[in-house]
């Protein structure tokens, strides 16, 4: 098997030498070393390293900027931050950018090898979430719509990728999901279905569009919250939380979610159809 | 109006945009709106969760969004607001909002995280209802491209 290729981005020749020596001793192939953003991209494109180690403090561009540029160049680049700082905000920043792992300086060889190993191995937690995510959101929708609006729910088009752009039916709730992985929940229905469901829940016609909208927003919030807590119960490490919904209405907009692949199912109820789309994205960081 | 809510987001625009091909970010106006407003063209939705929560939206007319994306791609001609342009605008929003979280941490609001962006496109006027009572609407001019920034955080 070919040796794992590593590129080192660090402004200190001393640190670069230390990391390169440890890596070579461990059987890794050090394909390049640099302290500049432009050169990092150039070396990356020429040598296609499996992993990049990245210092934070550098003279022209910091490690976050270089990481952003590398991930913009190739979203699949695997970056391990090496820094003496280890605080919550550094961790959050790294996670938001999409950095894959972290080692604290001075870098201990065996810890670096372990992190490289983890960064390159398949992420089972993420795979499980992708496998069970939509199913759990379907369950939450089914339970809550049945309970609140007293209608049976069945599904069609289960697990199909959302057409991009997706054309909304008129009333769209968009919920952000935050946690070990981030994601998006889209619930979409026609104004007529929304009115019918509001009437079923309220046992009277809704007084205004605002009342219908508030009801749909609440329903989406409950479905998102319930589904995430069901997923968290199965796997605590997910730590999923939802944002309250943004509601888009009054027209038929086109929707895209360029950084997330949305899978969907369509719920059939006595009151009309409800589109349910959900997708997750990796932004996880391994901290050792 | 709580400037502590707006300033980190504006600071993020001013810090990130020059890194992606837009040199000048000017604030042209600021207004307080309710939780409901209308839009046409392109609207990017990014949720914020943490000790403050809510949503940041970035709106542009489609023509302007095309111009913005073109600048991000070093002047590449764009006949349509296509998949590549949609991805560029989403990436811009993602970078700005991630940076806004960092700016918030500098004023001791830490531990914020953002959702992946969702982009809406509509030629006719549509309505948005966001989950906080007030929206701060800021008119920006980014290298002569008008951009509307909606900050609904609490």
Interface residues (C-beta under 8 A of the other chain):
Chain A: X65 X68 X72 X88 X89 X92 X93 X95 X96 X97 X164 X165 X172 X174 X175 X176 X177 X178 X182 X183 X184 X186 X213 X217 X241 X242 X243 X244 X245 X246 X247 X248 X249 X250 X251 X252 X253 X254 X255 X256 X257 X258 X259 X260 X279 X281
Chain B: X19 X38 X43 X45 X46 X47 X48 X49 X50 X53 X54 X55 X57 X83 X86 X87 X90 X91 X94 X95 X98 X101 X102 X105 X110 X111 X112 X113 X114 X115 X116 X117 X118 X119 X120 X121 X122 X124 X125 X126 X127 X128 X129 X130 X131 X132
